[in-house]
């Protein structure tokens, strides 16, 4: 699905990512876990090919065996890669219905659209609102989640998916992840919260621009929480961490 080969990135001569190599498999969910400033968001923007990141990093990216390293955001989007932002954008004058259907590109009945809104905890009335400042960040985040259900992407990056919405939304996030997987898609959640990491099939702990642990989300979350107490856990064999969990 998505293969990262020795991804490195520097900003203002500061190392952000260093030789990150990993293979994300088709139809699985992943969580990239870590504190602020460890390179999580930079990694997601490199995968998406955003300006300021594309062609400014070392290493290669392959998507379904296609080299996408030099591809633009739109070219990657055409391959089925999308991203849900931590702070969803506002679109003055654009209605929710047009936003969800890309101006009618996706043919959906009003009932189909309202059913999808219900899946993200919004009532049918939202279909007749605009994606603008009258909506809260949490409402826009839920509408963005609804758009993912319609798009059925092959790969979706969820940047801090719980940001700006209440704890009850964890079930909605899990629903979106599971439906994406059911359609054969892969999800990568960028997060610093254990609750979101535990939804995933696999987790990666990013620290200092490197992957320190990867595997079972419960194990990786335990290592993450332990980092604040002692750094010795970082270098401990993952088998030792598993013993401590029992």
C-alpha positions as CSV (number, residue, x, y, z in Angstrom):
1,X,0.0,0.0,0.0
2,X,2.2,2.9,1.3
3,X,5.9,2.4,1.6
4,X,8.2,5.0,3.2
5,X,11.9,4.7,2.5
6,X,14.3,6.6,4.7
7,X,12.2,9.8,4.9
8,X,14.2,12.7,6.4
9,X,13.2,16.3,6.8
10,X,14.9,19.4,8.2
11,X,13.3,22.8,9.0
12,X,15.6,25.8,9.8
13,X,18.5,23.3,10.1
14,X,16.6,21.4,12.8
15,X,16.1,17.7,12.3
16,X,12.4,16.9,12.2
17,X,12.4,13.3,10.7
18,X,15.4,11.0,10.3
19,X,15.4,8.0,8.0
20,X,11.8,6.9,8.7
21,X,11.1,3.6,7.0
22,X,7.8,1.8,7.2
23,X,5.2,-0.1,5.2
24,X,1.5,0.6,5.7
25,X,-0.6,-2.3,4.6
26,X,-3.9,-2.2,2.7
27,X,-7.1,-2.4,4.7
28,X,-5.5,-1.8,8.1
29,X,-5.7,1.1,10.5
30,X,-2.6,2.7,12.1
31,X,-1.9,5.3,14.7
32,X,1.2,7.5,14.8
33,X,1.6,8.4,18.4
34,X,3.8,11.0,20.0
35,X,4.0,14.4,21.8
36,X,3.8,17.7,20.0
37,X,6.9,18.5,18.0
38,X,8.2,15.0,17.3
39,X,7.5,15.1,13.6
40,X,4.0,13.5,13.4
41,X,2.4,16.3,11.4
42,X,5.4,16.7,9.2
43,X,5.2,13.1,8.3
44,X,1.5,13.4,7.4
45,X,2.2,16.4,5.2
46,X,5.0,14.7,3.4
47,X,2.7,11.7,2.7
48,X,0.1,14.1,1.3
49,X,2.7,16.1,-0.7
50,X,1.8,19.5,0.7
51,X,3.7,22.6,-0.4
52,X,6.7,23.2,1.8
53,X,7.2,19.5,2.2
54,X,7.2,17.9,-1.3
55,X,10.6,17.9,-2.8
56,X,12.1,19.2,0.4
57,X,12.6,15.9,2.2
58,X,14.9,13.0,1.7
59,X,13.8,9.5,0.9
60,X,11.1,8.0,-1.3
61,X,7.4,7.3,-1.1
62,X,5.6,4.4,-2.9
63,X,1.9,4.0,-3.1
64,X,0.7,0.7,-4.5
65,X,4.2,0.3,-6.0
66,X,4.0,3.7,-7.8
67,X,6.7,6.2,-6.9
68,X,4.7,9.3,-5.7
69,X,7.7,11.2,-4.3
70,X,7.5,13.9,-7.0
71,X,3.7,13.9,-7.3
72,X,1.5,16.9,-6.4
73,X,-1.3,16.9,-3.9
74,X,-3.9,16.6,-6.7
75,X,-2.0,13.7,-8.4
76,X,-1.9,11.9,-5.1
77,X,-5.6,12.6,-4.5
78,X,-6.4,11.0,-7.9
79,X,-4.7,7.9,-6.6
80,X,-7.0,7.8,-3.6
81,X,-5.0,9.6,-0.9
82,X,-6.8,12.1,1.2
83,X,-6.3,13.9,4.5
84,X,-8.7,15.1,7.2
85,X,-7.2,18.2,8.8
86,X,-6.8,18.9,12.6
87,X,-8.5,22.3,11.9
88,X,-11.0,21.8,9.0
89,X,-11.1,24.7,6.6
90,X,-14.1,27.0,6.2
91,X,-15.7,27.6,2.8
92,X,-17.7,30.8,2.7
93,X,-20.7,30.4,0.4
94,X,-20.4,26.6,-0.1
95,X,-23.2,24.5,1.2
96,X,-22.7,21.2,3.1
97,X,-24.4,19.3,0.3
98,X,-22.1,20.7,-2.4
99,X,-19.1,20.1,-0.1
100,X,-20.0,16.5,0.5
101,X,-20.7,15.7,-3.2
102,X,-17.9,17.9,-4.6
103,X,-20.4,20.1,-6.4
104,X,-22.5,17.1,-7.6
105,X,-19.6,15.0,-8.8
106,X,-20.7,12.3,-6.4
107,X,-24.3,11.4,-7.1
108,X,-26.1,11.0,-3.8
109,X,-29.8,11.4,-2.9
110,X,-30.7,13.6,0.0
111,X,-31.6,10.6,2.0
112,X,-28.2,9.0,1.4
113,X,-26.5,12.3,2.5
114,X,-28.6,12.6,5.6
115,X,-28.0,9.0,6.5
116,X,-24.2,9.7,6.3
117,X,-24.6,12.8,8.4
118,X,-26.3,10.7,11.1
119,X,-23.3,8.4,11.1
120,X,-21.2,11.3,12.3
121,X,-23.7,12.5,14.8
122,X,-25.3,15.3,12.8
123,X,-29.0,15.8,12.1
124,X,-30.4,16.2,8.5
125,X,-30.7,20.0,9.0
126,X,-26.9,20.4,8.5
127,X,-27.4,19.4,4.8
128,X,-28.8,22.9,4.3
129,X,-26.1,24.9,6.1
130,X,-22.9,26.4,4.8
131,X,-19.4,25.2,5.6
132,X,-18.5,28.6,7.1
133,X,-17.9,30.4,10.4
134,X,-21.4,29.6,11.6
135,X,-20.2,26.1,12.2
136,X,-18.1,25.2,15.2
137,X,-14.8,23.4,14.7
138,X,-16.3,20.2,16.0
139,X,-19.2,20.5,13.5
140,X,-16.8,21.0,10.6
141,X,-14.7,18.1,11.8
142,X,-17.8,15.8,11.7
143,X,-18.8,17.1,8.2
144,X,-15.2,16.3,7.1
145,X,-15.6,12.8,8.5
146,X,-18.8,12.4,6.5
147,X,-17.0,13.4,3.4
148,X,-14.5,10.6,4.0
149,X,-17.4,8.1,4.1
150,X,-18.5,9.3,0.7
151,X,-15.1,9.5,-0.9
152,X,-14.1,6.0,0.2
153,X,-10.4,6.8,-0.1
154,X,-7.7,4.1,-0.5
155,X,-5.6,6.0,2.1
156,X,-6.8,8.6,4.6
157,X,-4.7,10.5,7.0
158,X,-6.6,11.7,10.1
159,X,-4.7,14.5,11.7
160,X,-5.7,14.7,15.4
161,X,-9.2,13.4,14.5
162,X,-10.6,14.0,18.0
163,X,-9.4,17.6,18.1
164,X,-12.2,20.1,18.9
165,X,-14.9,17.5,19.5
166,X,-16.1,15.8,22.6
167,X,-15.1,12.4,24.0
168,X,-18.3,10.8,22.7
169,X,-16.9,11.3,19.2
170,X,-14.4,8.4,19.7
171,X,-17.2,6.1,18.6
172,X,-17.7,8.2,15.4
173,X,-14.0,8.1,14.6
174,X,-13.9,4.4,15.1
175,X,-16.9,4.0,12.8
176,X,-15.2,6.0,10.1
177,X,-12.0,4.0,10.4
178,X,-13.9,0.7,10.3
179,X,-16.0,1.7,7.3
180,X,-12.8,2.8,5.5
181,X,-11.2,-0.5,6.2
182,X,-14.3,-2.4,5.1
183,X,-13.9,-0.6,1.7
184,X,-10.4,-1.8,1.5
185,X,-8.9,1.5,2.6
186,X,-6.1,2.3,5.0
187,X,-6.2,4.9,7.8
188,X,-3.3,6.6,9.5
189,X,-4.4,8.6,12.7
190,X,-1.9,11.2,13.9
191,X,-2.5,11.6,17.6
192,X,-1.1,12.1,21.1
193,X,-4.0,10.4,22.8
194,X,-3.9,6.8,23.9
195,X,-7.7,6.4,23.3
196,X,-7.3,7.1,19.6
197,X,-4.2,4.8,19.3
198,X,-6.1,1.9,20.8
199,X,-8.7,2.1,18.0
200,X,-6.0,1.2,15.5
201,X,-4.7,-2.3,14.4
202,X,-1.1,-1.1,14.7
203,X,0.6,1.8,16.4
204,X,3.9,3.6,15.8
205,X,5.6,5.7,18.5
206,X,7.4,8.6,16.9
207,X,10.0,10.5,19.0
208,X,12.8,12.8,17.9
209,X,12.0,12.1,14.3
210,X,12.4,8.3,14.5
211,X,10.1,5.3,15.0
212,X,11.0,4.0,18.5
213,X,8.4,1.3,18.8
214,X,5.7,-0.2,16.5
215,X,3.2,-3.0,16.8
216,X,0.4,-3.7,19.2
217,X,-1.4,-0.4,20.2
218,X,-1.6,-1.3,23.8
219,X,2.1,-2.0,24.0
220,X,3.1,1.1,22.1
221,X,0.7,3.2,24.2
222,X,2.3,1.8,27.4
223,X,5.8,2.8,26.1
224,X,4.5,6.2,25.2
225,X,3.1,6.8,28.7
226,X,6.3,5.5,30.3
227,X,8.5,7.9,28.4
228,X,7.6,10.7,30.8
229,X,8.9,8.7,33.7
230,X,12.1,7.2,32.3
231,X,13.7,7.1,28.9
232,X,14.9,3.5,29.6
233,X,11.7,2.1,28.3
234,X,12.5,3.5,24.8
235,X,15.4,1.2,24.4
236,X,13.9,-1.8,26.1
237,X,13.0,-4.9,24.0
238,X,9.3,-4.9,23.2
239,X,9.1,-8.3,24.8
240,X,10.0,-6.8,28.1
241,X,7.2,-4.2,27.8
242,X,4.7,-7.0,27.0
243,X,5.7,-8.8,30.2
244,X,5.1,-5.7,32.2
245,X,1.6,-5.5,30.7
246,X,0.6,-8.9,32.0
